[in-house]
Amino acid sequence: MPLDRQPSPGTQALVIDGPRLQRLLDALAARGHRVIGPQVRDGAVVLGDLTTARDLPAGWGEVQDGGAYRLTRRDDGALFGWSVGPHSWKRWLHPPAITLWRARRTDDGGGFQVLDPPPEDPRPLAFFGARACDLAAIAVQDRVLMGGPHIDTGYARRREGLFVVAVQCGQAGGTCFCASMGTGPRATRGFDLALTELLDEAGHRFVVEVGTEAGAAVMAEVEHRPARADEWRASQAATARAEATQGRVLPDEPGVPALLMANLEHPRWDEVAERCLTCGNCTMVCPTCFCTTVQDTSDLAGHEAARVRTWDSCFTVDFTALHGGAVRRSGRSRYRQWLTHKLATWYEQFGSSGCVGCGRCITWCPVGIDLTEEVAAIRGQDAQAGRPAEEVS
């Protein structure tokens, strides 16, 4: 896409100075939103409630690689000079744990009383600082949890009224491959406002793309000016640099599902199983994984009980537990299930890949397993067909 591309029809390009970012947060809070955004905590850029721009990760960058994450200090005051951390926005739309119901014995011990679950925060959500890959992940979860006949009503309720302030990536993370998946590094949809951070001799400012009427209404409350042509080009150049520096590739193409499904007995599955701890870290940090389980608990005295829905992972043995035992007992079979579902059978279910190229599963794998390397290894030689994989993809 040319760097001098003008905003698409109906898109406004504005500029706000760095100090005006607080006014944007205030405008969202005044509209009743619970604002979630990035901050530095526990040695990482994580997401949490955000009330002041002073909590944003000013001057922080990061180094990411397979099984490695480290914060670094930048030589400037960039607020968004990092890519993605261990948290995804899934934590707020599809929370890790939800109490479905509670019950308590009556005082006379002859019955029980069903209690309401703990109330959720009723405020509509505002995501501040979402990247293009995460917007693609939200779109995937929308299809999974709201796109069929059986809608997750809790997800739909949290999704309603969501306001998204995206941030266009100015540099790639060490494990990013969103460009090859067609999900970034520039967001083109799914946001109300999209910011591109500029830091140069002209000062610290943000080019703002207005994506919706709701976004325009919020911007009306924040002092701004129209973007100059050079500022628009600079915002485009920033994401072009991020795309050019991505070092991993996983093509989002029909050949990948066919490749994987034709190689279910490839020796590479045994090789990765020797390293995989089946810890489930990859599914916990993945912004699109959606599986859950239900746990029933009670206190030691037997007076209260609760049913809680929690995230689950296809890497746990109990995930496929049926009468007589688990279906996938080996680490080999569980890793193969995860990868082939994410990159192959997800298309059959939901019409797209289940991967958005954020790279979190690579960074937060304790042994640094890289799904792009696994696909490349299988592509290199199709063990079943006995010929280069390109011939069967």
NUZA-868597 format. One line per 2 residues: number of its first residue (from 1); their letters; for each residue x, y, z of N, C-alpha, C. Coordinates in steps of 0.05 Angstrom, whole numbers. Example, Ala and Ser with C-alpha at 12.3 -4.5 7.8 and 13.67 -1.06 7.14 Angstrom:
2
1> as> 264,-114,156,246,-90,156,264,-66,156 ~ 257,-45,142,273,-21,143,258,1,157
END
This chain:
393
1> mp> 17,-24,0,0,0,0,18,25,0 ~ 14,44,-17,31,68,-19,31,83,8
3> ld> 55,94,15,57,108,40,41,134,40 ~ 36,145,16,21,171,15,-9,166,12
5> rq> -18,141,18,-47,135,16,-62,154,35 ~ -83,166,24,-100,183,40,-120,166,56
7> ps> -130,177,78,-151,162,93,-173,153,75 ~ -184,130,80,-205,119,64,-230,137,67
9> pg> -248,137,47,-271,154,48,-286,152,74 ~ -292,175,86,-306,175,112,-288,175,136
11> tq> -261,170,132,-243,170,154,-230,197,158 ~ -230,207,182,-218,233,188,-190,227,200
13> al> -170,244,193,-144,242,204,-139,268,219 ~ -135,266,245,-132,289,263,-105,285,278
15> vi> -98,306,293,-74,305,309,-80,316,337 ~ -71,302,357,-72,312,385,-44,312,396
17> dg> -37,332,411,-11,333,424,-11,312,447 ~ 13,304,454,16,283,475,2,289,501
19> pr> 3,314,512,-11,319,537,-41,317,535 ~ -52,318,510,-81,317,507,-91,288,510
21> lq> -73,269,512,-82,241,515,-98,237,540 ~ -91,252,561,-107,250,586,-135,259,581
23> rl> -139,279,564,-166,289,559,-182,267,545 ~ -169,251,528,-183,229,515,-192,209,536
25> ld> -174,202,555,-182,183,576,-205,195,593 ~ -204,220,599,-225,233,615,-252,232,600
27> al> -251,237,573,-276,237,558,-289,209,558 ~ -272,188,557,-283,161,558,-295,155,586
29> aa> -281,163,607,-291,159,634,-316,174,639 ~ -318,198,628,-342,215,632,-366,203,618
31> rg> -362,187,598,-384,173,584,-391,147,598 ~ -379,141,620,-386,118,636,-370,93,630
33> hr> -349,95,614,-333,72,606,-314,63,628 ~ -310,38,631,-287,27,646,-264,24,627
35> vi> -243,40,630,-221,41,611,-200,21,619 ~ -193,4,601,-172,-16,605,-149,-9,586
37> gp> -125,-9,597,-102,-1,581,-76,-12,591 ~ -54,-8,577,-28,-19,584,-14,-4,606
39> qv> 1,-19,622,18,-8,643,40,-28,650 ~ 61,-19,662,83,-37,670,78,-47,698
41> rd> 78,-73,700,74,-86,726,87,-114,724 ~ 100,-123,746,111,-150,748,130,-156,725
43> ga> 145,-136,716,165,-140,696,155,-144,668 ~ 131,-134,662,119,-137,635,99,-114,630
45> vv> 93,-110,605,71,-92,598,45,-108,600 ~ 28,-102,619,3,-117,623,-20,-98,620
47> lg> -44,-108,621,-68,-92,617,-83,-91,644 ~ -95,-68,649,-110,-64,673,-126,-38,672
49> dl> -140,-32,694,-156,-8,695,-137,16,692 ~ -145,35,675,-129,58,668,-145,84,673
51> tt> -134,101,691,-148,126,697,-131,150,689 ~ -105,146,687,-88,169,681,-67,161,661
53> ar> -60,179,643,-39,174,623,-12,170,635 ~ -9,179,661,17,175,674,23,145,679
55> dl> 3,128,678,7,100,682,15,85,657 ~ 14,98,634,22,85,609,52,80,609
57> pa> 61,60,594,89,51,595,108,71,581 ~ 111,95,591,128,115,579,157,107,580
59> gw> 170,107,557,198,101,555,205,72,558 ~ 186,55,556,191,26,558,189,12,531
61> ge> 208,-5,526,207,-23,503,209,-52,513 ~ 213,-70,495,215,-98,503,232,-114,483
63> vq> 242,-136,492,256,-155,475,241,-181,477 ~ 233,-192,455,218,-218,455,231,-237,436
65> dg> 232,-262,444,240,-284,427,227,-310,437 ~ 233,-332,425,222,-357,434,228,-363,463
67> ga> 208,-363,480,212,-368,509,226,-346,523 ~ 226,-321,513,241,-300,526,225,-273,523
69> yr> 224,-259,545,211,-233,546,227,-216,566 ~ 234,-191,558,249,-174,576,242,-145,569
71> lt> 235,-129,590,231,-101,586,258,-86,584 ~ 258,-66,567,282,-50,564,274,-20,565
73> rr> 293,-3,572,288,25,573,295,37,545 ~ 277,54,535,281,68,510,295,94,515
75> dd> 306,106,495,319,132,498,300,155,491 ~ 274,149,490,254,170,486,231,165,505
77> ga> 211,182,502,187,180,520,163,167,507 ~ 168,149,488,146,136,474,128,121,493
79> lf> 102,125,490,83,110,507,76,83,496 ~ 80,79,470,72,54,458,95,42,442
81> gw> 119,43,453,143,33,440,148,4,446 ~ 127,-12,448,127,-40,453,106,-53,435
83> sv> 105,-79,434,85,-92,415,62,-104,431 ~ 65,-128,441,43,-140,457,55,-153,482
85> gp> 41,-153,504,50,-167,528,35,-193,531 ~ 37,-205,555,24,-231,560,-7,-229,561
87> hs> -18,-206,567,-47,-204,568,-58,-197,541 ~ -81,-209,535,-97,-200,512,-124,-190,523
89> wk> -138,-176,505,-164,-164,513,-185,-185,519 ~ -179,-210,512,-197,-232,517,-204,-233,547
91> rw> -185,-225,564,-189,-226,593,-214,-211,602 ~ -223,-191,587,-246,-175,595,-271,-182,580
93> lh> -269,-192,556,-293,-200,542,-300,-229,548 ~ -280,-246,553,-284,-274,558,-267,-281,583
95> pp> -275,-273,607,-258,-274,630,-248,-302,637 ~ -225,-304,651,-214,-330,658,-232,-346,677
97> ai> -247,-333,694,-265,-347,713,-290,-331,717 ~ -313,-345,716,-339,-333,720,-355,-352,738
99> tl> -366,-341,760,-384,-357,777,-411,-358,764 ~ -420,-383,758,-446,-386,745,-469,-386,766
101> wr> -465,-399,789,-485,-397,810,-472,-405,836 ~ -485,-397,858,-477,-404,885,-501,-414,900
103> ar> -497,-431,920,-519,-441,937,-509,-443,966 ~ -527,-440,984,-521,-441,1013,-543,-456,1028
105> rt> -534,-473,1046,-554,-488,1063,-569,-468,1080 ~ -595,-474,1084,-611,-457,1102,-602,-463,1131
107> dd> -609,-444,1149,-600,-447,1176,-610,-472,1190 ~ -634,-482,1182,-644,-506,1195,-633,-531,1182
109> gg> -617,-528,1161,-604,-551,1148,-623,-568,1131 ~ -648,-559,1128,-667,-575,1114,-670,-568,1084
111> gf> -655,-548,1075,-658,-540,1047,-634,-523,1039 ~ -637,-510,1017,-615,-492,1008,-626,-468,993
113> qv> -610,-448,992,-618,-423,979,-599,-418,956 ~ -609,-412,932,-593,-405,910,-587,-376,911
115> ld> -561,-368,910,-552,-341,912,-545,-330,885 ~ -548,-304,881,-539,-292,857,-509,-293,855
117> pp> -498,-297,831,-468,-296,829,-458,-267,834 ~ -433,-264,840,-422,-237,845,-427,-220,821
119> pe> -436,-195,826,-443,-177,803,-417,-169,787 ~ -420,-167,761,-398,-156,745,-400,-126,744
121> dp> -378,-113,738,-377,-85,735,-396,-77,712 ~ -416,-61,717,-437,-55,696,-427,-35,675
123> rp> -405,-22,679,-396,-2,660,-388,-14,633 ~ -395,-2,611,-385,-11,585,-355,-8,584
125> la> -342,-26,569,-313,-26,568,-303,-7,546 ~ -279,3,552,-264,18,532,-235,7,532
127> ff> -227,-4,509,-199,-14,506,-182,8,495 ~ -161,14,510,-143,36,502,-115,25,496
129> ga> -108,24,470,-82,14,462,-82,-13,449 ~ -105,-21,437,-106,-47,424,-91,-47,398
131> ra> -76,-68,392,-61,-70,367,-78,-83,346 ~ -69,-81,321,-84,-92,298,-89,-122,301
133> cd> -69,-137,311,-73,-166,314,-94,-172,335 ~ -95,-155,355,-116,-160,376,-144,-153,366
135> la> -146,-133,349,-172,-127,337,-181,-150,320 ~ -162,-163,305,-169,-186,289,-177,-209,308
137> ai> -165,-212,331,-172,-233,350,-200,-228,361 ~ -207,-203,367,-234,-198,377,-254,-205,356
139> av> -248,-199,330,-266,-207,309,-270,-237,307 ~ -248,-252,312,-249,-281,312,-267,-291,335
141> qd> -263,-280,358,-280,-288,381,-309,-280,377 ~ -314,-258,364,-341,-250,358,-355,-272,341
143> rv> -340,-282,321,-352,-304,304,-356,-329,321 ~ -337,-335,338,-340,-360,354,-362,-358,374
145> lm> -363,-336,389,-381,-335,412,-407,-320,407 ~ -409,-307,384,-434,-293,378,-445,-299,350
147> gg> -428,-313,334,-435,-316,306,-453,-339,298 ~ -458,-357,317,-474,-381,311,-501,-380,325
149> ph> -515,-403,325,-541,-403,337,-540,-403,368 ~ -517,-411,379,-515,-412,409,-496,-390,418
151> id> -507,-368,426,-492,-344,433,-484,-345,462 ~ -459,-338,468,-450,-334,495,-461,-307,504
153> tg> -482,-308,520,-496,-283,528,-478,-265,544 ~ -461,-276,561,-443,-260,577,-423,-245,559
155> ya> -412,-259,540,-394,-246,521,-408,-224,506 ~ -432,-230,496,-447,-210,481,-453,-185,498
157> rr> -459,-189,523,-465,-167,541,-440,-149,545 ~ -417,-162,549,-392,-147,553,-383,-133,527
159> re> -389,-146,505,-382,-135,478,-399,-111,471 ~ -423,-110,481,-441,-88,474,-430,-61,486
161> gl> -429,-41,470,-420,-15,480,-390,-13,481 ~ -375,-33,472,-346,-32,473,-335,-9,456
163> fv> -318,7,467,-304,29,452,-275,21,450 ~ -264,23,426,-237,14,421,-220,37,411
165> va> -199,43,426,-178,61,417,-154,43,409 ~ -149,40,384,-127,24,374,-102,41,373
167> vq> -79,27,373,-53,39,368,-39,25,345 ~ -33,40,325,-18,29,302,11,23,310
169> cg> 20,0,302,47,-9,310,68,7,295 ~ 88,17,310,110,31,298,135,14,296
171> qa> 135,-9,310,158,-27,308,148,-55,315 ~ 161,-75,303,152,-102,307,163,-114,332
173> gg> 148,-132,345,159,-147,367,176,-170,356 ~ 192,-181,373,210,-202,365,198,-227,354
175> tc> 172,-232,362,159,-257,353,134,-251,336 ~ 130,-226,327,107,-219,311,109,-231,283
177> fc> 86,-239,272,84,-246,244,56,-239,233 ~ 45,-217,243,18,-210,235,16,-202,205
179> as> 38,-191,194,38,-182,167,32,-206,148 ~ 44,-229,154,39,-252,136,12,-264,140
181> mg> -2,-257,162,-29,-267,167,-50,-247,157 ~ -41,-224,148,-60,-204,139,-76,-190,161
183> tg> -65,-190,185,-79,-179,208,-65,-154,219 ~ -44,-145,207,-30,-121,217,-6,-116,200
185> pr> 11,-98,208,11,-84,234,-7,-59,235 ~ -21,-53,212,-38,-30,212,-67,-38,214
187> at> -81,-28,233,-110,-33,236,-126,-17,216 ~ -144,-29,202,-161,-15,183,-190,-16,190
189> rg> -197,-32,210,-225,-35,218,-226,-44,247 ~ -250,-43,258,-253,-54,285,-247,-34,307
191> fd> -243,-8,300,-236,12,321,-255,36,318 ~ -257,50,340,-271,76,340,-251,98,335
193> la> -227,95,347,-205,114,342,-180,97,339 ~ -161,106,322,-136,93,320,-114,114,321
195> lt> -94,109,339,-73,128,343,-47,118,331 ~ -32,136,319,-4,130,311,13,150,326
197> el> 32,140,342,49,157,358,72,168,341 ~ 76,194,341,98,206,327,116,221,347
199> ld> 142,215,346,162,228,363,185,238,344 ~ 186,264,340,207,274,322,213,303,330
201> ea> 227,317,313,235,344,320,211,363,323 ~ 188,355,312,164,371,315,149,366,341
203> gh> 159,346,357,147,341,383,133,314,385 ~ 120,310,408,106,284,414,77,289,408
205> rf> 66,274,390,38,277,382,27,251,371 ~ 1,251,366,-12,227,356,-30,234,332
207> vv> -26,220,311,-44,221,288,-68,203,295 ~ -92,214,293,-116,200,301,-134,195,277
209> ev> -140,170,272,-159,162,252,-186,157,266 ~ -206,170,256,-233,167,267,-248,146,251
211> gt> -256,124,264,-268,102,250,-298,100,252 ~ -310,113,272,-339,111,276,-350,138,285
213> ea> -377,139,285,-390,163,295,-385,167,325 ~ -384,144,340,-378,146,368,-350,157,373
215> ga> -331,149,356,-304,160,358,-304,190,352 ~ -319,199,332,-320,227,325,-332,243,348
217> av> -352,232,362,-364,246,384,-345,249,407 ~ -328,229,412,-308,231,434,-287,252,426
219> ma> -278,251,401,-257,270,392,-267,299,393 ~ -293,303,391,-304,330,393,-299,342,420
221> ev> -293,326,440,-287,335,467,-258,338,473 ~ -241,332,453,-212,333,457,-200,353,437
223> eh> -184,372,447,-172,392,429,-154,378,408 ~ -159,385,383,-144,372,361,-143,391,337
225> rp> -128,382,317,-127,397,292,-125,377,269 ~ -131,385,245,-128,366,222,-99,358,219
227> ar> -95,333,210,-68,323,205,-57,335,179 ~ -32,343,180,-19,352,155,-11,328,138
229> ad> -6,333,113,1,312,95,26,297,104 ~ 46,312,114,71,299,122,67,282,147
231> ew> 48,290,165,42,274,188,28,249,181 ~ 10,251,161,-4,226,152,16,207,139
233> ra> 35,218,123,55,200,111,73,188,133 ~ 79,203,154,96,192,175,81,170,190
235> sq> 55,172,193,40,151,207,40,126,190 ~ 38,129,163,39,106,146,67,93,145
237> aa> 87,110,146,115,100,145,121,84,170 ~ 109,92,193,115,78,218,106,49,216
239> ta> 82,44,206,72,17,205,86,1,182 ~ 95,16,162,110,2,141,137,-8,152
241> ra> 150,7,169,174,-2,182,169,-26,199 ~ 147,-25,214,141,-48,231,137,-74,214
243> ea> 124,-71,192,119,-94,174,146,-104,163 ~ 163,-86,155,188,-94,142,207,-108,161
245> tq> 204,-103,187,223,-115,207,213,-140,220 ~ 190,-150,212,180,-175,223,197,-198,212
247> gr> 207,-215,230,225,-236,222,213,-264,219 ~ 187,-267,225,174,-292,223,152,-291,202
249> vl> 145,-313,190,125,-315,169,108,-340,173 ~ 82,-336,172,64,-359,171,41,-352,152
251> pd> 43,-359,127,23,-350,107,-5,-359,114 ~ -23,-340,114,-52,-346,118,-63,-354,91
253> ep> -60,-379,84,-68,-388,57,-81,-416,59 ~ -97,-424,39,-110,-450,40,-90,-473,41
255> gv> -66,-469,31,-47,-491,31,-39,-501,58 ~ -39,-484,79,-31,-492,105,-50,-512,118
257> pa> -76,-508,118,-94,-529,128,-90,-556,113 ~ -88,-555,87,-84,-580,71,-58,-593,78
259> ll> -37,-577,82,-11,-588,89,-12,-602,116 ~ -24,-590,136,-25,-602,163,-42,-627,163
261> ma> -65,-626,151,-83,-649,151,-73,-672,135 ~ -55,-667,116,-42,-688,101,-18,-700,115
263> nl> -11,-689,138,14,-698,152,9,-703,181 ~ -13,-716,187,-20,-722,215,0,-742,228
265> eh> 15,-756,212,34,-775,223,63,-767,217 ~ 67,-741,211,93,-731,206,112,-734,230
267> pr> 137,-742,226,155,-745,249,160,-720,265 ~ 153,-697,254,157,-672,268,140,-670,293
269> wd> 117,-684,293,100,-684,317,115,-697,340 ~ 130,-718,335,146,-732,356,168,-713,366
271> ev> 181,-699,347,203,-681,355,193,-659,373 ~ 170,-647,366,161,-625,383,151,-636,410
273> ae> 141,-660,410,131,-672,435,154,-677,455 ~ 178,-681,445,201,-684,463,207,-658,478
275> rc> 199,-636,467,204,-610,480,180,-599,495 ~ 156,-604,485,132,-592,496,126,-602,524
277> lt> 121,-583,542,114,-590,570,84,-594,574 ~ 68,-590,554,39,-590,555,29,-573,578
279> cg> 42,-551,582,35,-533,605,10,-516,598 ~ 4,-512,573,-19,-497,565,-14,-467,564
281> nc> 11,-458,568,16,-429,567,7,-417,541 ~ 11,-431,519,5,-420,493,-25,-414,491
283> tm> -42,-431,502,-71,-427,500,-80,-405,519 ~ -66,-402,542,-73,-381,561,-68,-353,551
285> vc> -45,-350,536,-39,-323,526,-51,-318,498 ~ -61,-339,485,-72,-335,458,-97,-318,459
287> pt> -99,-298,442,-123,-280,443,-148,-292,430 ~ -146,-316,418,-169,-328,405,-178,-353,418
289> cf> -161,-367,433,-170,-392,446,-194,-387,464 ~ -214,-404,464,-239,-398,477,-249,-421,495
291> ct> -235,-443,497,-246,-467,510,-249,-462,540 ~ -270,-473,552,-275,-470,581,-283,-497,592
293> tv> -281,-499,619,-292,-522,633,-308,-511,657 ~ -321,-529,671,-338,-522,693,-329,-537,718
295> qd> -325,-523,740,-316,-535,765,-337,-530,787 ~ -344,-551,802,-361,-548,825,-344,-549,850
297> ts> -348,-530,868,-333,-529,893,-352,-525,916 ~ -342,-532,940,-357,-528,964,-337,-522,987
299> dl> -347,-509,1008,-330,-503,1031,-326,-529,1047 ~ -307,-528,1066,-301,-552,1081,-325,-561,1099
301> ag> -341,-542,1107,-364,-549,1125,-388,-558,1109 ~ -387,-556,1082,-409,-564,1066,-433,-545,1067
303> he> -429,-521,1075,-451,-501,1077,-455,-486,1051 ~ -434,-482,1035,-437,-466,1011,-424,-482,988
305> aa> -435,-478,964,-425,-491,940,-427,-470,917 ~ -410,-474,897,-410,-456,874,-402,-471,849
307> rv> -412,-462,827,-404,-473,801,-390,-450,786 ~ -365,-455,777,-349,-435,765,-340,-444,737
309> rt> -343,-427,718,-332,-432,691,-305,-420,689 ~ -285,-435,681,-257,-426,678,-246,-433,651
311> wd> -226,-418,643,-212,-425,618,-201,-453,620 ~ -202,-468,598,-190,-494,597,-171,-495,573
313> sc> -155,-516,571,-136,-519,550,-136,-547,539 ~ -133,-549,512,-131,-575,500,-105,-589,506
315> ft> -88,-577,521,-63,-589,530,-66,-605,556 ~ -89,-602,570,-93,-617,594,-104,-645,587
317> vd> -97,-665,603,-106,-692,598,-136,-694,601 ~ -147,-679,621,-176,-681,627,-193,-668,605
319> ft> -181,-653,587,-196,-639,567,-212,-659,550 ~ -201,-682,545,-216,-702,529,-224,-726,545
321> al> -227,-722,571,-235,-745,588,-263,-754,582 ~ -266,-779,576,-292,-792,572,-293,-817,590
323> hg> -316,-831,589,-318,-855,604,-296,-875,595 ~ -279,-882,613,-257,-900,606,-230,-887,603
325> ga> -229,-860,603,-204,-846,602,-203,-824,582 ~ -180,-812,579,-176,-789,561,-171,-800,533
327> vr> -180,-784,513,-176,-791,485,-148,-785,477 ~ -138,-761,484,-111,-753,477,-93,-755,501
329> rs> -79,-777,504,-63,-782,528,-35,-771,524 ~ -24,-771,500,4,-763,496,6,-733,490
331> gr> 30,-722,497,36,-695,490,36,-690,460 ~ 45,-710,446,45,-709,416,17,-704,405
333> sr> -2,-719,415,-29,-717,404,-42,-690,413 ~ -35,-680,436,-47,-655,446,-35,-631,431
335> yr> -9,-631,426,2,-609,411,-8,-610,382 ~ -10,-633,371,-21,-635,343,-49,-625,342
337> qw> -65,-632,362,-93,-622,362,-94,-592,363 ~ -77,-580,380,-77,-551,382,-69,-538,356
339> lt> -48,-547,344,-38,-533,320,-56,-538,296 ~ -66,-562,293,-83,-568,270,-111,-554,273
341> hk> -120,-551,297,-145,-536,301,-141,-507,295 ~ -120,-496,307,-114,-467,304,-111,-459,274
343> la> -96,-476,259,-88,-468,232,-103,-482,210 ~ -119,-503,217,-132,-518,196,-162,-521,200
345> tw> -171,-536,220,-199,-541,223,-215,-517,232 ~ -201,-497,242,-215,-472,250,-228,-460,225
347> ye> -216,-463,202,-228,-453,177,-255,-466,173 ~ -257,-493,177,-282,-507,173,-304,-497,192
349> qf> -296,-491,217,-315,-483,237,-324,-454,234 ~ -304,-436,230,-309,-408,233,-301,-391,208
351> gs> -290,-403,188,-285,-389,163,-259,-373,162 ~ -242,-377,182,-216,-363,182,-196,-379,198
353> sg> -171,-370,197,-151,-382,215,-157,-374,244 ~ -148,-390,262,-151,-383,290,-126,-369,301
355> cv> -108,-362,283,-83,-348,291,-83,-321,278 ~ -74,-301,294,-73,-273,284,-44,-263,282
357> gc> -25,-280,288,3,-272,285,14,-254,307 ~ 3,-254,331,13,-237,352,39,-247,364
359> gr> 44,-273,362,69,-285,371,70,-291,401 ~ 48,-286,415,49,-291,444,56,-320,451
361> ci> 45,-339,436,49,-367,442,79,-374,440 ~ 94,-360,423,122,-365,419,138,-353,443
363> tw> 132,-328,449,146,-315,471,142,-328,498 ~ 117,-336,503,111,-346,530,111,-376,533
365> cp> 121,-390,512,126,-419,514,152,-423,530 ~ 152,-437,552,176,-440,569,200,-452,554
367> vg> 195,-468,533,217,-480,518,219,-468,490 ~ 205,-446,484,209,-432,460,199,-446,435
369> id> 179,-463,436,168,-475,412,155,-454,395 ~ 162,-454,369,153,-434,350,136,-447,329
371> lt> 110,-440,329,92,-453,310,99,-447,281 ~ 111,-424,276,120,-418,248,142,-438,240
373> ee> 159,-445,258,180,-464,252,168,-492,248 ~ 148,-499,263,136,-526,261,122,-529,233
375> va> 108,-508,225,95,-509,199,116,-510,177 ~ 137,-494,180,158,-494,159,172,-521,157
377> ai> 176,-534,180,189,-561,180,172,-581,165 ~ 146,-581,170,128,-599,156,126,-592,127
379> rg> 126,-566,121,125,-558,93,150,-567,78 ~ 173,-567,91,198,-573,78,198,-601,66
381> qd> 185,-620,79,184,-647,67,159,-661,77 ~ 141,-667,59,116,-681,66,123,-710,69
383> aq> 122,-719,95,131,-747,101,112,-768,89 ~ 86,-762,88,68,-782,78,69,-784,47
385> ag> 71,-761,34,71,-762,5,98,-768,-7 ~ 119,-762,10,146,-768,1,156,-749,-20
387> rp> 145,-724,-20,155,-704,-40,152,-677,-27 ~ 164,-657,-38,162,-630,-25,134,-622,-20
389> ae> 129,-610,3,102,-604,11,88,-585,-8 ~ 103,-568,-22,90,-549,-41,73,-564,-62
391> ev> 80,-589,-67,65,-603,-88,38,-613,-79 ~ 33,-613,-52,7,-622,-43,-8,-599,-30
393> s> 3,-575,-29,-11,-553,-17,-26,-536,-37
END
